[in-house]
Each structure stands twice: as C-alpha cells, then as structure tokens.
Amino acid sequence: MSWRKRQDKWTLRKMQEAKSNHWTMPRALWTAWVWAVISAFTEGASDQASSLSCDPTGVCDGHSRSLNSIPSGLTAGVKSLDLSDNEITYVGNRDLQRCVNLKTLRLGANEIHTVEEDSFFHLRNLEYLDLSYNRLSNLSSSWFRSLYVLKFLNLLGNLYKTLGETSLFSHLPNLRTLKVGNSNSFTQIHEKDFTGLTFLEELEISAQNLQLYVPKSLKSIQNISHLILHLKQPVLLLDILIDIVSSLDYLELRDTNLHTFYFSEASISEINTSVKKLIFRNVQFTDESFVEVVKLFNYVSGILEVEFDDCTHDGIGDFTALTLNRIRYLGNVETLTIRKLHIPQFFLFYDLSSIYPLTGKVKRVTIENSKVFLVPCLLSQHLKSLEYLDLSENLMSEETLRNSACEHAWPFLQTLVLRQNRLKSLEKTGELLLTLKNLNNLDISKNNFLSMPETCQWPGKMKQLNLSSTRIHSLTQCLPQTLEILDVSNNNLDSFSLILPQLKELYISRNKLKTLPDASFLPVLSVMRISGNIINTFSKEQLDSFPQLKALEAGGNNFICSCDFLSFTQGQQALARVLVDWPDGYRCDAPSHVRGQRVQDARLSLSECHRAAVVSAVCCALFLLLLLTGVLCHRFHGLWYMKMMWAWLQAKRKPRKAPRRDLCYDAFVSYSEQDSYWVENLMVQELEHFNPPFKLCLHKRDFVPGKWIIDNIIDSIEKSRKTIFVLSENFVRSEWCKYELDFSHFRLFDENNDAAILILLEPIDKKAIPQRFCKLRKIMNTKTYLEWPTDETQQEAFWLNLRAAIRS
C-alpha cells in the first residue's frame, strides 16, 4: 500500500473517532489535533515537491521516488519531466496545465489507470510522451487532440484490448515513433486504428495473442521505415505482410514460434515489394518452416539483408524440400547475419549440402557466437560472391581453418574476421590463408598467440591486420610490409621498432610503451592511437617528425608535466586539431602537486620552470651578500669581533684567575717596537733595578719560542699582576700592539678589574684609539692615567707614581 493511501485511511479513521468523541474532548486538544492533521498533509505535499530535482535548463528528474501523484507546483519553466517508475495512479486536468513549454514527459512504469480528457490539453509543445507499462484499460483520442508536434508516443504494456472506438492518432500529423500493444490482452487490430498516420520511422506492435487482423489496417500508413512485430504465432503474419510489403523498409519479427509457418506464393508474388531488411529475433524454426522462410526471400524480391539473432533451430538440417521446390538462391539476399544460433540437435545434423547452392549470391556473412568450429570446404567453394566473412566468438582453430580455407574457397573474399576463436599460431594462420588471393583485411584479435615468429607468409594484398588482445609481447618482421592499418592494442608491447613504409593508421593503445614510435619507421602515418601506455612526455619535434599525422590519441598516459611539456601543449592552439582526446584525456602524473589535473590546466611555479635562472640569481645574491658582508665587516671591524670571540672562547677554557702562587711577573708590558728604547732603557732600568726590584714581562724577552702568540699573550697576562700599556701614536698604528691589545682586551676588561695601567708616552687624541676598544676608551675617559713628562724635574715623580700603581 502506498504512503498516501495509508495516510488517507489513517486520517479518515481518526476523523471518525473524533466525530464520535469530540463532545467529550477538551477544546484545546481538539484544536491541536486538527493542526497536526493539516501539518501532516502539508508535509506530505512538501515532500513530494522536494522529491523532484530540476536543473537550470528545466530538466526535472523524479524517477523512482515512490511518488503516488504528479507533484504540484510545476511551472512553465519545466521542459523535461521524468516521473517514471513511481506509484502514480491518476493524471488530472490540472496536474500539468502550467507546463506549457514541456517537451518531454515520461510516465512509464507507474500504476496509472485514469487519465482525464484534458490532462494533456495545455502541452502544445510536447514532442515525447511515454505512458508505457501502466494500467490503462481504455485509450481516448481526446488525450492527443492538441499534441500537434508530438513525435514519440509509447503506449506499450497497458491493459487495453483494442486501440479505442475511434482513431487515436488522427490528430498527430508529426508522429514518427509509435509503440502500442501488450503481451496478453491486446488481441485485435482494426482498420481505423492507424488512420491519419502517413509516415512512421518506427512502429512497434506487441500482439503476442493477436486473434484478429482486419485486412488493410496497416495499409493506411504509406511509409514505415522500421516495423517491430511481437507475435507468438505466425497465423496472421502473412496477412500483415500483404499490407506492408510495399510500404515497409525494415521488418523485425520478435518472440515468434514459426513451427507452423507456411508461405503461400499466390499472396505476395504479384506485389511490388519494398522490404530491404528482415530480422528474426528470438524466433524458433523447424526444418520445414526454414524452407518456407527461404521461399519468402525469393518472392519478396527486395530483401537484401537477413539477420537471425538469438534464434533456435529445432531440426536436424533436412532441407531436401528446397531441392524439390527448385529454389536455387536466397532471393536477392546479399547480407546474412546469424548471432547466437541455438541448435539443440546439432549432433544429428545433416551435411547441409542441400543449402550450398543457395549461397552463391551472398556477399556478406556474419556468424557470431554460434559454436562454429568448421566451414566445410565445399560450402566455402560455393560462396563465390562472398566479400566479407565474420566468424567471431566461435571455435575455429588452425586445423579446421585448413579445411575451410581450402583451394578455390572464398575466391573474392576481402575481409575475414576470426576474432576470439581458438587460434594459437600466427605463422600457421598466415600460411593457411595464402589461398585467399584477394584478402586485404584480417581480424584475428582476442586469440592466444602469445608470441610472434621472426618470419611469416601472408596473402599478397594484405592491407589491414588486427592483432589486438592477443597477448603478444614483441613485434617482428613477421608482419606484412604491405600493411596500411595495424591494430596491436591491448598487448604487452614495450617498444615499436618496425619499418612499415605504407602504414597509415597505427592502433597501439593499452600497451607498455614509454615513448612515441620513431617517425622514420612510419613515413606516411596519418592516424595513431597510443593512449593507455606509460608515456611520460612528447615534444613538438616528435610530432613534427610525422609529416602526414592528422590524428593522435595519446591520452591516459603517465605524463610528467614539466615546464617544456606544458609550454608546448598549452602554447599550441593547433594541437587540439591533432589530439583527438584533448584536453580531458591528458592528465598530469607528476609533479605530485599537480597530479590528476588536466595538462591544459596545470601550472608550475617560476622556480620549477626557470631553475637555471633561479640558481644564477641565488648565486649572484649570495655573492653580493658575501661582498656586502665583507664591506660591513671591514667598516665595522667584524673580523676583529670574530677574532675576539675566538680568543674569548680560548680564554674561557682557562681559569678566570691564576692562583697567586702562579703569578710570575709584576706587570706585562705592551708597547710599540718604535717605543722600545724608552721601555727597555728607561722603564726597565727604573723598575727592575729598583730596590726591591719589579719583575716585568716583555714579549721580546719572555715569550716562549714556538708557542702560539695568542697563548703567549694570554699566559703572560694571566701570570702578571698588572698589564702596562705604553700608549703612543706608534702604539695605535702598530699591528703588533693592536693584536696584543686585541687578545688581552677580553681578559683584562671583561673581569672588571684594575689590572690595566695606562702610560701616555706622548699626547694622543682619544679619537685615534679604535672604537672597537670601547672599554679602553671608557677607562681613558673615566680613570686617570700616567703621562710621561718631558720636563726632567717631573720624571722622578712619574716613576714614583708608576711603582705605586704596580704595587696597588
């Protein structure tokens, strides 16, 4: 039971209960219940409206949504409406009245039993209407009276017995496709049923239980391109053929048991026939009824093509009646197609020699998936007009092919299709086909050849060869040099290095190729399909090397989207005319950040595309940075600071202060070599010859030979109670004094002690002292220092003050 039906019954029951009890129900509770019912209906309507999904073009899909009525709120914006496979039971006059622009309406596979007279009246633009597989027991012409532009109408699978009391389709002058009938109750076809129809592209009549066909019922239709008849029994088949044989192009008979079919020569022999193609689909024959069908081919002279699809032959091949009736040919039939033929008594079959003479005019034969393992040599020799033979999906092997392709077999055969059989040797197959002098197209795909020999023999006119899906892993000179079209798709090939000077089309998709074939091997190639391999890239030069290439399909490969590849593919507007699957088939596999993107849309950064320029720029920047660093170091004494840092680190590894017992000198003297006379002849004499004498440390005299100068300076300072700096213009300019002062700077002034004694040997500008000796400058600014007097009377006081400073 549908949702709406269940809801209606529930609502009715509740209203009846409420009616009997409402006097005792409180008023507030009654009001709440009414609002709940109204909300339930509103919610149901809202659910149905929301069950449709419409796109901006007006195409609305309500397929399989469990709808039990046509949704409300449909507007003129709806152009296509699909409500098939629901539970709709009723179509009312107002359901579709606003859909004035509707062109397609699908109502198939519902439960519709009633359509009101004017339900489709406002649908004047409707072109497609499907009412199939509903429960309509009566059809009304009033439904269609305003559908002047209707082209497609499907009424199959309903419950009606006839097509109405009056002509249904007289108001449908533009109808081109009509499907009527059902498999059970439709039993009668009357003369007025198709009145008004003059031309149909397709007419399908399902009348498995047809009991009455009024002559001339289909004759009113002047031209039918394709007629599909579902008939269980052939009783009325000839009556129908008499009416349509002069106006029909293509007849398809389905689901028919022809065991009792009998063809009367008098009924059709004098009529000018137009039927060109006849198809039997899911039809059952006997030996006798097959003979009757062959007689039909002879008398309906226009039939050129006959097809048997999924048919069953209930016989043993006894066609002697053909000889008795002196039937020499299959009429004018040129094309014979047999697919999935079932022969339950196949192993009791005759040798078929009685039908050999009938095949002389046939030019095209297709026998697919019918367990054919042999075409007898004699039959092959009778097929003297055969140009095309397709034996796909059968059981042919090299042994049986030897008998089929015997001497004088298929003398004019040009195309042979042996796809998906049991061939295993490419060499034997080619050798067996040497008898086919005119063969130029051979399809032996989907056989298990596995390998290819170095040399083979082929018919001399071979131009097309299909070796796809044969599991071969390499190509050799076995292939004929005369080939113009070669298909080796879906194999295990990892290279293509054959020289085929006449090859125009190469199909090599779904293999393991890493690059495009060498163009010099294929000088006239115009079409190449190489998709689904493992090709990483191709270039403009490679494509230009194929001078006649007009179509290339190379999508589905593992493209590395390098800068050169992107520049080539994105910059060539004309490339789209050559690449048939551009742009959707071309996706990046690398780099990882563009993987999966279309090649057309991929973008790489500047650093990825101009790596050399970026490296050069970085190198230049580093050089400039180093140059700038050098200039800054020189300007702001950066090198000095680095050396000082190293000296400080060296000094940090030693004890901050030497024990008193390790002090060897009263003072370490730092002075310029140009001031050595004053130091060595005056200061040394005054201090070391004084009583008690002072012990001084001089670099000339007391530094340990061979020891690193930094260690000598630091050790001398650490072993001296004081350090005397003899400052002068010579000291400031002296590199040696600068280094002594450099390496003693951290040790002396980082400890914040008063071990430094400054002697100003001559007047010196404080600004001349390098700024990097900031603490020395600070001491000179904040502490007194000893100045060497030029007046001899004051020199004694100078020495006295110096001795006192050393002792302090």
Secondary structure, DSSP 8 states (H G I E B T S, - for coil): --HHHHHHHHHHHHHHHHHHHTTTS-HHHHHHHHHHHHHHHHHHHHHHHHT-EE-TTSEEE-TTS--SS--S---TT--EEE--SS---EE-TTTTTT-TT--EEE--SS---EE-TTTTTT-TT--EEE--SS------GGGGTT-TT--EEE-TT-S-SSS-SS-SSTT-TT--EEEEEESSS--EE-TTTTTT--EEEEEEEEETT--EE-TTTTTT-SEEEEEEEE-SS-TTHHHHHHHHTTTEEEEEEES-B-TT----HHHHTTS-----EEEEES-EE-HHHHHHHHHHHHHSTT--EEEEES-EE-S----HHHHHTT--S-TT--EEEEES-B-TTGGG----GGGGGGGTT--EEEEESS------HHHHHH-TT--EEE--SS---HHHHHHHT-TTSSTT--EEE-TTS----HHHHHHHGGG-TT--EEE-TTS------S-----TT--EEE-TTS------TTS-TT-SEEE--SS---------TT--EEE--SS--SS---GGG-TT--EEE--SS------HHHHHTSTT--EEE--SS-EE--HHHHHHHHH-TTHHHHBTTTTTT-BEEESGGGTTSBTTT----HHHH-HHHHHHHHHHHHHHHHHHHHHHHHHTTHHHHHHHHHHHHHHHTS-SS--GGG--EEEEEE--GGGHHHIIIIIHHHHHTSSS---EE-HHHHS-TTS-HHHHHHHHHHTEEEEEEEE-HHHHH-HHHHHHHHHHHHHHHTTT-S-EEEEESS---GGGS-TT-HHHHHHHHHS--EE--SSHHHHHHHHHHHHHHHH-
